[in-house]
Amino acid sequence: MAKVVPFKGIHYNTDKISSMADVVTPPYDVISQDQQKSFYNRHPNNIVRLILGKKDNNGSDDYHARAADFFNAWLSEQILIQDDQPAFYRTTIEFSMGDRHVVRHGMIALVGLESFDKGIVLPHETTYSKIKSERLGLFKKCHANFSSIFSLYSDPGQLVESMLKNGVSGKAPDMTFVDDEGHIHKLWRITDSLAQKRISDEMQKKTIFIADGHHRYETALNYRGWVAENNPDFDDEHPAGYVMMYLCSMEDPGLIILPAHRIVKGVSENKLLQFIQKSKQYFNIISIPYTDDLDKAKFEFAEILKLNRSKNIIGVCINDISELYLMTLKEQVMEEMFGNELSEAIRHLDVTVLTRLILMEVLGFDQNNLDDEKLITYSISESDAIDDAISCKGAISFVLNSTKIEQVKRIAEEGQIMPRKSTYFYPKVITGQVVNRLKP
């Protein structure tokens, strides 16, 4: 059973911080170097100093220590203050998708840590050991969750959402601000003990699916183990046995998944020249020349990609070749090549076709290549991904359709793992609304 409980959150003191927009950020792993500098300069108490501090020649340990110094100083100066009562934190985020106004509903709560083999909390993507090691160093110094892990649960009847909505009915938000993207964030506290119990009881029935934050969840497990080894008083109710999550219903109309397009570097000129010819044994391929009008070619490319989203179709742009390509997988290729290795659900993901068939079989990548963060970068903009290949920022770009939420759920329930960056849940959960302390 999932253990979802209220907690006494730590938050910015609005008597000292006049604008929340000045101190919040996206999650650490999507902050560019330019953004990091901008957040540093924006406000001396911006949370970037806690989640992604500036490194110096002395290494990351000093950054972790500096983050702890900032955190403790802000607490003592009451820049950050802790609520007196445990609360569930009801949130909404309003944003635009094209010409559509979208609202996503969620709840920030503590969730009891469970190993994945218990089937209570389930992952869907693989992680990097290096990142988990770095995050664990931050946990050990600061003893806090600064960012919420974005997680999902299935609630077709929207019962939990109704409870959350009723819990804040008629109340003005406790927090409202607009972020850099123009997204409107609102937060309410639910402190009524009876309402909290009803929500916790209903959430006990749920399986929790990690959407975004796999590294932080696995780091929380590692941190719990480290605390247990070094604390003779550790028990099941120790704060390190929980992690802060942002929980959203899979059926919420504001839940949006975008594709993470790949920009690949370090591919030899010979492999690029042979790529299309070698791919023809696996794909039906059409080309769209763009010598005269790139914008027109991009539009046609995007339309064909979307119209064929029910198929395994992948868009390609190759440096120094003035054509865009759309490659549709031939029947039974994945079954013949990987039928004995990959489950049916995994085989038919576009990201699996890209990773196993294109990157590994056609381009000859090995696992070390796939793990190289400098070799493969990502973008949620198909236009930018194409432009990166054209402008030589990458050798070849691959453009995908979105993974469906039903696929995420099925694969997680089967205990399967998707390739990295199979999903991009949009928008990311903002960091800085609530912080959770991991000390008694």
C-alpha positions in Angstrom: 0.0 0.0 0.0 1.2 3.5 -0.8 1.9 5.6 2.2 1.0 9.2 1.3 1.0 11.6 4.2 0.8 15.4 5.0 3.9 17.2 6.3 5.0 20.4 7.8 6.5 22.0 4.7 9.2 24.6 4.6 8.6 27.5 2.3 9.7 31.1 1.6 8.6 33.7 4.0 6.5 36.1 2.1 7.2 38.9 4.6 10.8 38.8 3.4 10.4 37.5 -0.2 8.0 39.8 -2.1 7.9 37.8 -5.3 8.0 34.1 -5.5 8.9 34.3 -9.2 12.3 35.7 -8.1 13.3 32.6 -6.1 11.8 29.5 -7.8 13.4 27.6 -10.7 12.7 24.5 -12.9 14.3 21.2 -11.6 18.1 21.2 -11.5 18.5 18.8 -14.5 16.9 21.1 -17.0 18.7 24.3 -16.0 21.2 25.5 -18.5 24.5 27.2 -17.6 23.0 30.5 -18.8 19.9 30.0 -16.8 21.9 29.1 -13.7 23.8 32.4 -14.0 20.5 34.3 -14.5 18.9 32.7 -11.4 22.0 33.5 -9.3 21.8 37.1 -10.3 18.0 37.4 -10.0 17.9 37.1 -6.2 20.3 36.3 -3.4 17.9 33.7 -2.0 17.0 32.0 -5.3 16.8 28.3 -4.7 19.3 27.6 -7.5 21.9 28.1 -4.7 20.5 24.9 -3.0 19.9 22.7 -6.0 22.6 23.7 -8.5 25.2 25.8 -6.9 28.2 27.2 -8.7 31.1 24.8 -8.7 34.8 25.8 -8.3 38.1 24.2 -8.7 37.7 22.4 -5.3 34.9 20.2 -6.7 31.3 19.4 -6.0 31.8 18.6 -2.3 32.3 22.3 -1.7 29.2 23.1 -3.7 27.2 20.7 -1.5 28.7 22.3 1.7 27.9 25.8 0.4 24.3 24.7 -0.4 24.0 23.5 3.2 25.4 26.7 4.5 22.8 28.7 2.5 20.0 26.4 3.6 20.8 26.7 7.3 21.4 30.4 7.1 18.1 31.0 5.4 16.3 29.0 8.0 18.0 30.9 10.9 17.2 34.2 9.2 13.6 33.1 8.6 14.0 33.6 4.8 12.6 30.0 4.9 10.0 29.1 7.5 8.3 25.9 8.4 4.5 25.4 8.7 3.1 24.8 12.2 0.6 22.2 11.0 1.0 19.2 8.7 -0.6 19.9 5.3 -1.3 18.4 1.9 -0.3 21.1 -0.6 -2.9 21.4 -3.4 -1.5 23.0 -6.5 -2.5 24.0 -10.0 -0.5 25.2 -13.0 -2.1 27.0 -15.8 -0.4 27.2 -19.2 -1.0 27.3 -23.0 -0.5 24.6 -25.5 -0.8 26.3 -28.9 -4.2 28.0 -28.8 -5.4 25.7 -25.9 -5.6 26.9 -22.2 -4.6 24.0 -20.0 -4.8 23.5 -16.2 -2.9 20.7 -14.4 -3.9 19.7 -10.9 -1.6 18.2 -8.3 -0.8 17.6 -4.7 2.6 17.9 -2.9 2.9 15.2 -0.2 5.3 12.9 1.5 5.4 9.3 0.1 6.9 6.4 2.0 10.0 5.1 0.2 9.6 1.6 -1.2 12.0 -0.5 -3.2 10.7 -1.0 -6.8 10.4 -4.8 -6.4 7.4 -4.3 -4.0 5.3 -2.9 -6.9 4.1 0.1 -4.8 6.3 2.8 -6.5 7.3 2.0 -10.0 9.9 3.5 -12.4 9.8 3.6 -16.2 13.2 4.9 -17.2 16.8 4.0 -16.5 19.2 6.3 -14.6 22.8 7.4 -14.6 25.0 6.3 -11.6 27.1 9.5 -11.8 24.1 11.7 -11.3 22.8 9.6 -8.3 26.2 9.8 -6.7 26.2 13.6 -7.0 22.7 14.0 -5.7 23.5 11.7 -2.7 26.3 14.1 -1.8 23.8 16.9 -1.7 21.4 14.9 0.4 24.1 14.1 2.9 25.1 17.7 3.4 21.6 19.3 3.4 19.3 16.6 4.7 16.4 17.9 2.7 14.2 17.4 -0.4 14.4 20.7 -2.3 12.5 19.5 -5.4 9.3 17.3 -5.6 9.5 14.1 -7.6 6.8 14.2 -10.3 4.7 11.1 -9.9 1.4 9.8 -11.2 -1.5 7.6 -10.0 -4.5 6.2 -11.8 -7.8 7.6 -10.6 -10.4 7.2 -13.4 -13.2 8.4 -11.2 -11.2 11.4 -10.1 -12.1 10.7 -6.4 -8.8 12.0 -5.0 -9.1 15.1 -7.2 -12.6 15.7 -5.8 -11.3 15.4 -2.3 -8.5 17.9 -3.0 -10.9 20.3 -4.7 -13.4 20.1 -1.8 -10.5 20.6 0.6 -9.8 24.1 -0.8 -13.3 25.1 -1.8 -13.9 28.8 -1.2 -10.4 29.4 -0.1 -8.0 31.9 -1.7 -4.7 30.4 -2.7 -1.9 30.6 -0.1 0.6 31.2 -2.9 0.2 32.6 -6.5 2.9 33.6 -9.0 3.8 33.6 -12.7 7.0 31.9 -13.8 9.4 32.8 -16.6 7.4 30.8 -19.1 4.2 32.7 -18.2 2.8 29.7 -16.4 0.5 30.6 -13.4 1.2 28.6 -10.2 -1.2 28.4 -7.3 -0.9 26.5 -4.0 -3.4 25.9 -1.1 -2.8 24.1 2.2 -5.2 21.4 3.3 -4.8 21.1 7.1 -8.1 19.6 8.1 -7.2 16.2 9.7 -10.4 14.4 8.6 -9.8 15.5 4.9 -6.2 14.5 5.2 -7.2 11.0 6.5 -9.6 10.5 3.6 -7.0 11.5 1.1 -4.4 9.2 2.7 -6.8 6.3 2.9 -7.7 6.6 -0.8 -4.1 7.0 -1.9 -3.2 3.7 0.0 -5.0 1.9 -2.8 -2.9 3.4 -5.5 0.3 2.4 -7.3 2.6 5.4 -7.7 4.3 5.8 -11.1 7.4 8.0 -11.3 7.1 10.4 -14.2 10.1 12.6 -13.7 12.7 12.4 -10.9 14.0 8.8 -11.1 17.5 9.9 -10.1 16.1 11.7 -7.0 13.9 8.8 -6.0 16.8 6.3 -6.2 19.0 8.8 -4.4 16.4 9.0 -1.6 16.5 5.2 -1.3 20.3 5.4 -1.0 20.1 8.2 1.5 17.7 6.2 3.6 20.1 3.3 3.7 23.0 5.7 4.6 21.0 7.2 7.5 19.9 3.8 8.7 23.5 2.6 8.8 24.7 5.6 10.7 21.8 6.2 13.1 21.0 3.6 15.8 17.6 5.3 16.4 16.5 4.9 12.8 13.0 3.5 12.5 10.1 3.3 10.0 8.9 6.8 10.9 12.2 8.6 10.5 11.9 11.5 8.0 14.5 9.8 5.7 11.9 7.0 5.1 9.9 9.4 3.1 10.4 11.6 0.0 8.5 14.7 -1.2 6.4 14.1 -4.3 4.2 16.1 -6.6 1.3 13.7 -7.4 -1.0 14.0 -10.4 -3.8 11.8 -11.7 -3.1 10.0 -15.0 -6.6 11.0 -16.0 -6.0 14.8 -15.3 -6.8 16.7 -18.6 -3.8 18.9 -18.0 -1.3 16.0 -18.0 0.9 16.6 -21.1 3.7 14.4 -22.5 6.1 15.8 -25.0 8.7 13.9 -27.0 12.4 14.3 -26.3 14.0 14.6 -29.7 17.6 13.4 -29.9 20.6 15.4 -31.3 23.5 13.1 -31.8 27.1 14.2 -32.1 30.3 12.3 -32.9 29.0 10.3 -35.8 31.6 9.8 -38.6 31.0 11.3 -42.0 31.1 7.8 -43.6 28.3 6.6 -41.3 26.2 9.6 -42.1 26.6 9.1 -45.8 25.6 5.5 -45.5 22.8 6.0 -43.0 19.8 6.2 -45.3 20.9 3.4 -47.5 21.6 1.1 -44.6 18.3 2.0 -43.0 16.2 1.0 -46.0 16.4 -2.7 -45.0 14.3 -1.8 -41.9 12.3 1.3 -42.9 10.2 2.7 -45.7 11.7 6.1 -46.2 10.4 9.3 -47.8 12.4 12.5 -48.3 11.5 16.1 -48.2 14.1 18.4 -49.9 14.5 21.8 -48.3 17.0 23.7 -50.5 14.5 26.4 -51.4 12.1 26.6 -48.4 13.1 25.1 -45.1 10.0 26.4 -43.2 7.7 24.7 -45.8 9.7 21.5 -45.5 9.5 21.6 -41.7 5.7 22.0 -41.9 5.3 19.1 -44.3 7.6 17.0 -42.2 5.7 17.7 -38.9 2.3 17.0 -40.5 3.4 13.6 -41.9 4.9 12.7 -38.5 1.8 13.6 -36.6 -0.6 11.9 -39.1 1.3 8.6 -38.7 1.7 8.7 -34.9 -0.1 5.3 -34.7 2.9 3.8 -36.5 6.6 3.6 -35.6 7.7 6.7 -37.6 10.9 8.6 -36.9 12.0 11.9 -38.5 15.6 12.4 -39.4 17.8 15.4 -40.3 21.5 14.8 -41.3 24.1 17.5 -41.3 25.2 18.7 -44.8 22.3 16.8 -46.5 19.5 19.2 -47.7 16.7 16.7 -47.2 14.5 15.8 -44.2 13.6 12.1 -43.9 10.6 10.3 -42.5 11.3 6.6 -41.7 8.4 4.2 -41.1 9.3 0.8 -39.6 8.6 -2.2 -41.8 6.3 -4.9 -40.4 7.8 -7.6 -38.1 11.3 -6.1 -38.0 11.4 -5.6 -34.3 9.8 -9.0 -33.7 12.4 -10.7 -35.9 15.4 -8.9 -34.4 14.4 -8.5 -30.7 11.4 -10.8 -30.2 13.3 -13.0 -27.8 14.8 -10.1 -25.9 12.3 -7.4 -25.5 8.6 -7.5 -24.4 5.9 -6.6 -26.9 5.2 -3.3 -25.0 8.8 -2.2 -25.1 9.5 -3.3 -28.7 6.9 -1.0 -30.2 7.9 2.2 -28.5 9.4 4.7 -30.9 12.3 5.4 -28.5 13.1 1.6 -28.5 13.1 1.5 -32.3 15.4 4.5 -32.2 17.7 3.2 -29.5 18.0 -0.4 -30.4 17.5 -0.4 -34.1 18.9 2.9 -35.3 21.5 4.0 -32.8 22.8 0.5 -32.0 22.3 -1.5 -35.2 22.6 1.1 -37.9 25.0 3.5 -36.3 26.9 0.9 -34.2 26.6 2.6 -30.8 27.3 0.6 -27.7 26.1 1.1 -24.1 29.0 3.5 -23.3 27.9 5.7 -26.2 24.3 5.7 -25.0 25.5 6.6 -21.5 27.6 9.5 -22.8 25.6 12.7 -21.9 27.9 14.8 -24.2 27.2 12.5 -27.2 23.4 12.6 -27.1 21.5 15.8 -26.2 17.7 16.4 -26.1 15.2 19.0 -27.2 11.4 19.2 -26.9 11.3 21.4 -30.0 11.4 19.5 -33.3 12.3 22.7 -35.1 15.3 23.2 -32.8 16.4 19.6 -33.2 16.4 20.0 -37.0 18.2 23.3 -36.8 20.9 21.8 -34.6 21.8 19.2 -37.2 21.7 21.8 -40.0 23.9 24.2 -38.0 26.5 21.5 -37.1 25.6 21.5 -33.4 24.8 17.9 -34.0 25.7 15.4 -36.7 22.2 13.9 -37.0 18.9 14.6 -35.3 16.0 12.3 -34.7 12.4 13.6 -34.2 9.8 11.6 -32.4 6.1 11.5 -31.6 5.1 11.5 -27.9 5.0 8.4 -25.8 1.5 7.7 -24.6 0.6 7.7 -20.9 -1.0 4.2 -21.4 2.4 2.9 -22.6 4.1 4.4 -19.6 1.6 2.7 -17.2 1.7 -0.7 -18.9 5.5 -0.8 -19.1 5.9 0.2 -15.4 3.3 -2.4 -14.3 5.2 -5.1 -16.3 8.4 -4.1 -14.4 10.0 -3.1 -17.7 12.3 0.0 -18.2 12.1 2.4 -21.1 15.2 3.9 -22.7 16.3 7.2 -21.1 14.3 10.3 -21.9 11.4 8.4 -23.3 9.0 11.0 -21.9 9.0 14.7 -21.2 6.2 15.6 -18.9 5.3 19.2 -19.5 5.6 21.6 -17.7 8.2 20.4 -15.2 7.2 20.7 -11.6 8.5 24.0 -10.2 11.2 23.9 -7.5 10.9 26.2 -4.5 7.2 26.1 -3.6 7.7 23.6 -0.7 10.8 22.0 0.9 10.9 18.9 3.0 13.4 18.5 5.9 14.8 15.0 6.3 15.9 15.4 10.0 13.7 14.7 13.0 
